[in-house]
Every structure is written in C-alpha cells, then in structure tokens.
Amino acid sequence: MSKQWRRRLAVVAVETEYGVAPDPATATILEVVMLDAGNPYAGNTVERERMRYGFGGFEQINTGPNVERQIRVPFSGSGTAGEPPAYSPLLRACALSETIDATEGSESVTYEPVSQNMDSVTIWWYEDGQVQEIRGARGTYEIGADAQSLPYWQFNLTGLYSRPENAPSVQGEESTVAGEVPINKQNTTFSMFNFEARMQSFSQNVGNQIEYRNLPGYEGVHSTDRRVTGNITIEAPALADFNVFEKVESHQTVTLGEVTLTHNTVPGNIIKVQGLQVQAANISPSDNQGIMHYGMELRYQPTGSNDDDVKYVFT
C-alpha cells in the first residue's frame, strides 16, 4: 500500500543520558511548518574494490550510518509568558541553554549559546505507519524573517541511525505554539547600531559545526564550533541619519554594535533576537519597488571566551 507524504510527524524529547531514548509517551509532538525528507540513511561510504580483468562497478559500504533530518517550525512563542515553546528541545539540541524566569510580572524564557555540556534529543520520525527512532541528535539552525512573510526557525539535525519499524500509532503528547504573525510595521521592530532601520529581510545562521563520529568503542554526534552569521536588507538611509558606510568599513577599524529584532507585541508570543557585538560587512545596493536598499552581512562576535554572541528572549 502506498504511503501518503502528508502523513508525517516529528516527536522529540531531551535525553537525560546521551544516546538513550526517553519514554516516547512523555515526548512532544511538534507543530511544524515543514518536514524535509532529509537522509534517513546517511554516512560516509567507501567502495569494496578488487583487481580484475574486466570492467564494472564495486559494492559501496557505509562506514558510519547516521541520520540527517530538517524541521521547520513557526517563529512564535508558547502563548504563555515564562513557558518554553513546544520546540524548545530543538533549541537545546542546537547548543543553547534554557533559563526560565518565573518572577511574577516579568516571566521569560532565555536561550543562550553554550560550548560545553550540550543537550541532545531523541526524535521519533513518523511516516504513515512507520517510525524511525533517531537518538543522540544535535544540530544547527537558521532564522528566516522577510517583510510581509511568516517567520520561521529551520533546524538541521544529525543523529544516530536505527532502522525504521512499523508503528500503528503515534506516541507523545500533543503540543501547540501560538500562531506566528507576519513581519511588518504592526508586529516587528528592528534596530541596528541604535538606528531604527526599515528592514526588508533578516536571516540568521547559528553556524554550529556538527560532527558525527564512529570509532571502535564510541559513536556520537558533537557540536565542535559556532560561527553566528546573518544577512539583512534595509531601506537605504540618508547618511545624515545613519552612515552605513562608516559602520561597514574595516580597513582602519572595525565597528561593533547591537543588532536586535523584536517580533510580536502579545505577551507569551514575543521573541527578541539580540546580538550585542555585531559587525556589518559588504554593502550590496539593490532596487525594491523603485527604492534603494542595502544588503549587508552580519557577523556576531562573543565577548572574549564568553558564549554571548547571540541571545533569544521569549516574553
């Protein structure tokens, strides 16, 4: 019997011990925008070569089977201030710490990068009657936020391989997130170096370097580095209001400044993306509706050895 493409779900839970799946009944069924097919049987390969008189191919051998999956979720909060969003396990699997402030009147959930003691997750990937259990998963992510569009988080995850099995029913707890709202004047503010810019597009890539390792006596997925970058396009301001060229110049000195995107105005669904030390680089002029725009790269810098190059605050 054929399988329907739309009948797919992702269920996720944070692991307490690396590579050991928690009880799937306690996991969260994600509300997703998109599940990419990815690669359910990834890995480096070699050929089993032999000397022979005739032509022909050789058998291919997977030397370290793993799984690569992509999940896109709404860029929105839980709907309740101080309560993590349903996709919080994915944020934690991407080398972010989670801090919950339950102080009455100032409830928040904050995610910040870490460079050690990183969480991992198990993902149960359901496809119309079958499930693949992906343990020890870690990954990286991107944010997409263009004007007059619905913003999103996109997670690219790597985990340990196991063969899919039959699954007549889905295990896990149903979850919801607050509905995302479009990037526009009513919902969004963008500040660059203390200047309220007219933003056309914003993207961010946390740039985690994810390494799958398979050695005698060990198998695992590691996050070994992070280089947070991004891109913005803003309406070109007058030099007297905001001298973009002065900010991007680096031939004599480098200018670092704060870049902040704050989205939504309803408590429980407000997300602030903040970089305190960001370098803007490489101006690229473009035309949008007959109006000059400048595209720029963003390079997020930490303070010394601190993991403070970026921060996400849900309020």
C-alpha positions as CSV (number, residue, x, y, z in Angstrom):
1,M,0.0,0.0,0.0
2,S,1.3,3.5,-0.9
3,K,2.3,5.9,1.9
4,Q,0.9,9.5,1.9
5,W,3.5,12.3,2.0
6,R,1.4,14.5,4.3
7,R,1.1,11.7,7.0
8,R,4.4,12.6,8.7
9,L,5.1,13.8,12.3
10,A,8.1,14.6,14.4
11,V,8.1,13.7,18.1
12,V,11.0,14.9,20.2
13,A,12.4,14.7,23.8
14,V,15.5,15.9,25.6
15,E,17.8,13.0,26.6
16,T,19.0,12.7,30.2
17,E,21.8,10.3,29.1
18,Y,23.4,10.8,25.7
19,G,22.1,8.4,23.1
20,V,19.5,6.8,25.4
21,A,15.9,7.4,24.3
22,P,13.5,8.7,26.9
23,D,10.0,7.2,27.2
24,P,8.3,8.3,23.9
25,A,5.0,8.7,25.8
26,T,6.5,11.8,27.5
27,A,7.8,13.3,24.3
28,T,6.4,16.3,22.5
29,I,4.6,16.0,19.1
30,L,5.9,19.1,17.3
31,E,3.7,21.5,15.4
32,V,5.7,22.0,12.3
33,V,5.6,24.1,9.1
34,M,7.7,21.6,7.1
35,L,9.4,18.3,7.5
36,D,12.1,17.7,4.9
37,A,12.8,14.2,3.7
38,G,16.4,14.6,4.6
39,N,18.5,11.4,4.6
40,P,17.3,8.6,6.8
41,Y,20.5,6.6,6.0
42,A,23.4,9.0,5.7
43,G,27.1,8.4,6.2
44,N,30.5,8.3,4.6
45,T,31.0,5.5,2.0
46,V,33.8,3.5,0.5
47,E,34.0,1.1,-2.4
48,R,35.0,-2.6,-1.9
49,E,37.5,-2.6,-4.7
50,R,39.0,-5.7,-6.3
51,M,41.6,-6.2,-9.1
52,R,40.0,-7.9,-12.1
53,Y,40.4,-8.3,-15.8
54,G,37.0,-6.9,-16.8
55,F,35.3,-3.6,-16.3
56,G,32.5,-2.9,-13.8
57,G,31.5,-1.2,-10.6
58,F,32.1,-2.2,-7.0
59,E,30.0,-2.6,-3.9
60,Q,29.5,0.5,-1.8
61,I,29.9,0.3,2.0
62,N,28.5,2.8,4.6
63,T,31.3,3.3,7.2
64,G,29.3,5.1,9.7
65,P,25.5,5.2,9.3
66,N,23.7,8.2,10.7
67,V,20.5,10.3,10.0
68,E,20.1,13.8,8.7
69,R,16.7,15.5,9.1
70,Q,15.3,19.0,8.7
71,I,12.4,20.5,10.7
72,R,10.9,24.0,10.2
73,V,8.7,25.4,13.0
74,P,6.8,28.7,13.5
75,F,8.8,31.6,14.8
76,S,6.5,32.1,17.8
77,G,6.2,31.5,21.5
78,S,4.2,29.1,23.6
79,G,1.4,31.7,24.2
80,T,2.2,31.9,27.9
81,A,5.0,34.1,29.2
82,G,7.6,32.1,31.1
83,E,6.6,28.8,29.4
84,P,9.1,27.4,26.9
85,P,7.8,26.9,23.3
86,A,7.0,23.3,22.3
87,Y,10.1,23.2,20.1
88,S,12.4,24.1,23.0
89,P,14.1,20.6,22.8
90,L,15.3,21.5,19.3
91,L,16.8,24.8,20.6
92,R,18.6,22.9,23.3
93,A,19.8,20.3,20.8
94,C,21.5,23.1,19.0
95,A,23.9,24.0,21.8
96,L,21.6,26.5,23.6
97,S,21.0,26.7,27.3
98,E,17.5,27.3,28.6
99,T,16.8,29.7,31.6
100,I,13.2,30.2,32.9
101,D,12.4,33.2,34.9
102,A,9.1,32.7,36.7
103,T,9.1,36.1,38.5
104,E,5.6,37.4,38.5
105,G,5.2,40.2,36.1
106,S,8.5,39.6,34.3
107,E,8.2,36.0,33.2
108,S,10.6,35.0,30.4
109,V,12.5,32.1,28.8
110,T,16.0,32.9,27.6
111,Y,18.2,30.8,25.3
112,E,21.9,31.4,25.1
113,P,24.8,29.5,23.4
114,V,27.0,27.1,25.3
115,S,30.3,25.5,24.3
116,Q,30.2,22.5,26.6
117,N,27.7,20.2,28.4
118,M,25.3,20.4,25.4
119,D,21.9,18.7,25.4
120,S,20.9,16.1,22.9
121,V,17.5,14.8,21.8
122,T,15.8,11.7,20.6
123,I,13.5,12.2,17.6
124,W,10.8,9.8,16.6
125,W,10.2,10.4,12.9
126,Y,6.8,9.0,11.9
127,E,5.9,8.3,8.2
128,D,2.4,6.9,7.7
129,G,2.6,3.7,9.8
130,Q,6.3,3.5,10.4
131,V,8.8,5.3,12.7
132,Q,12.5,5.8,12.8
133,E,14.0,6.4,16.3
134,I,16.9,8.9,15.9
135,R,18.9,9.0,19.2
136,G,21.7,11.4,20.2
137,A,20.6,14.1,17.8
138,R,22.3,17.5,17.7
139,G,22.3,20.2,15.1
140,T,22.2,23.8,13.9
141,Y,19.5,26.2,12.8
142,E,18.6,29.2,10.8
143,I,16.0,32.0,11.2
144,G,14.1,33.4,8.2
145,A,12.2,36.7,8.6
146,D,11.3,38.6,5.5
147,A,8.9,41.6,5.4
148,Q,5.2,40.6,4.9
149,S,6.0,36.9,5.4
150,L,5.6,34.4,8.3
151,P,9.0,34.0,10.1
152,Y,10.4,30.5,11.0
153,W,13.1,28.5,12.7
154,Q,14.7,25.8,10.5
155,F,16.6,23.1,12.3
156,N,19.1,20.8,10.6
157,L,19.7,17.8,12.8
158,T,22.1,14.8,12.8
159,G,21.5,11.7,14.9
160,L,22.3,8.0,15.3
161,Y,20.9,5.6,12.8
162,S,18.3,2.9,13.5
163,R,16.2,1.1,11.0
164,P,12.6,2.3,10.7
165,E,9.9,0.0,12.2
166,N,6.2,-0.4,11.9
167,A,4.2,2.0,14.1
168,P,0.5,1.6,14.1
169,S,0.0,4.5,16.4
170,V,1.9,7.7,17.3
171,Q,3.2,8.1,20.9
172,G,3.8,11.5,22.5
173,E,1.9,14.5,23.9
174,E,0.1,16.9,21.6
175,S,1.5,20.4,21.7
176,T,0.7,23.8,20.2
177,V,2.5,27.0,19.8
178,A,1.0,30.5,19.5
179,G,0.2,31.4,15.9
180,E,3.0,33.2,14.2
181,V,2.3,36.7,12.8
182,P,3.8,38.4,9.8
183,I,6.9,40.5,9.8
184,N,5.5,44.1,9.4
185,K,5.1,47.5,10.9
186,Q,2.4,46.3,13.3
187,N,4.4,43.4,14.7
188,T,8.1,43.9,14.3
189,T,10.9,46.3,15.2
190,F,14.5,46.2,14.0
191,S,17.4,48.1,15.5
192,M,20.9,48.2,14.1
193,F,23.6,50.1,15.9
194,N,20.8,52.1,17.8
195,F,19.2,53.1,14.5
196,E,15.6,52.0,13.8
197,A,16.0,50.7,10.3
198,R,13.3,49.9,7.7
199,M,14.0,46.2,7.4
200,Q,13.2,44.3,4.2
201,S,14.7,41.0,5.2
202,F,16.6,39.4,8.1
203,S,18.2,36.0,8.4
204,Q,20.5,34.4,10.9
205,N,22.5,31.2,10.8
206,V,23.9,30.0,14.1
207,G,26.6,28.1,12.2
208,N,27.1,25.1,14.6
209,Q,29.7,22.7,13.2
210,I,28.2,19.3,13.6
211,E,30.4,16.2,13.5
212,Y,29.3,12.6,13.5
213,R,32.0,10.3,15.0
214,N,32.1,6.5,14.7
215,L,35.1,4.8,16.3
216,P,35.7,1.4,18.0
217,G,34.0,1.8,21.3
218,Y,32.2,5.0,20.6
219,E,29.5,6.6,18.4
220,G,28.1,10.1,18.8
221,V,27.3,13.5,17.3
222,H,29.2,16.6,18.5
223,S,28.9,20.3,18.1
224,T,32.5,21.4,17.8
225,D,32.3,25.1,16.8
226,R,29.9,28.0,16.3
227,R,30.1,31.0,13.9
228,V,26.9,33.0,14.0
229,T,26.3,35.0,10.8
230,G,23.4,36.6,9.1
231,N,22.1,38.8,6.3
232,I,19.9,41.9,6.3
233,T,18.4,44.2,3.7
234,I,17.3,47.6,4.8
235,E,15.9,50.6,3.0
236,A,19.0,52.8,2.3
237,P,19.0,55.7,4.9
238,A,20.3,59.1,4.4
239,L,24.0,59.4,5.5
240,A,23.0,62.2,8.0
241,D,20.6,59.7,9.7
242,F,22.7,56.6,9.6
243,N,26.1,56.4,7.8
244,V,26.1,52.7,6.8
245,F,29.5,53.0,5.0
246,E,31.1,54.2,8.3
247,K,29.7,51.1,10.0
248,V,30.9,48.6,7.5
249,E,34.4,50.0,6.9
250,S,37.1,47.7,8.2
251,H,40.3,48.9,6.5
252,Q,41.3,51.0,9.5
253,T,39.0,50.0,12.4
254,V,36.1,47.6,13.0
255,T,32.8,48.9,14.4
256,L,30.7,46.5,16.5
257,G,27.2,47.3,17.6
258,E,23.9,45.9,18.8
259,V,21.5,44.3,16.3
260,T,18.0,43.5,17.7
261,L,14.9,42.0,16.1
262,T,11.8,42.0,18.3
263,H,8.8,40.3,16.9
264,N,5.2,40.4,18.1
265,T,3.6,42.5,20.8
266,V,1.4,40.0,22.6
267,P,2.8,38.6,25.9
268,G,3.6,34.9,25.6
269,N,4.4,35.3,21.9
270,I,7.2,38.0,21.9
271,I,10.6,36.9,20.7
272,K,13.7,39.1,20.9
273,V,16.8,38.1,18.8
274,Q,19.7,40.0,20.1
275,G,23.4,40.4,19.3
276,L,25.4,42.8,21.4
277,Q,28.6,42.8,19.3
278,V,27.8,42.5,15.6
279,Q,29.9,43.6,12.7
280,A,28.2,44.7,9.5
281,A,30.1,44.0,6.2
282,N,29.9,44.1,2.4
283,I,27.2,46.6,1.2
284,S,25.2,45.4,-1.8
285,P,22.8,48.0,-3.3
286,S,19.5,46.8,-4.8
287,D,16.2,48.0,-6.1
288,N,13.0,47.2,-4.3
289,Q,9.8,48.9,-5.6
290,G,11.9,51.6,-7.0
291,I,13.6,52.4,-3.7
292,M,17.3,51.9,-2.9
293,H,18.1,49.2,-0.4
294,Y,21.4,48.0,1.1
295,G,22.1,44.3,1.8
296,M,24.7,43.5,4.4
297,E,26.3,40.6,6.1
298,L,26.2,40.3,9.8
299,R,29.0,38.7,11.9
300,Y,28.1,38.1,15.5
301,Q,31.0,38.3,18.0
302,P,31.3,36.9,21.5
303,T,33.0,38.8,24.3
304,G,36.3,37.1,24.7
305,S,35.7,33.4,25.7
306,N,32.1,34.1,26.7
307,D,29.2,32.4,24.9
308,D,27.3,35.7,24.5
309,D,27.4,36.3,20.7
310,V,23.6,35.9,20.4
311,K,20.6,35.6,22.7
312,Y,16.9,34.8,22.3
313,V,14.4,36.0,24.9
314,F,10.8,34.8,24.9
315,T,8.4,37.0,26.9
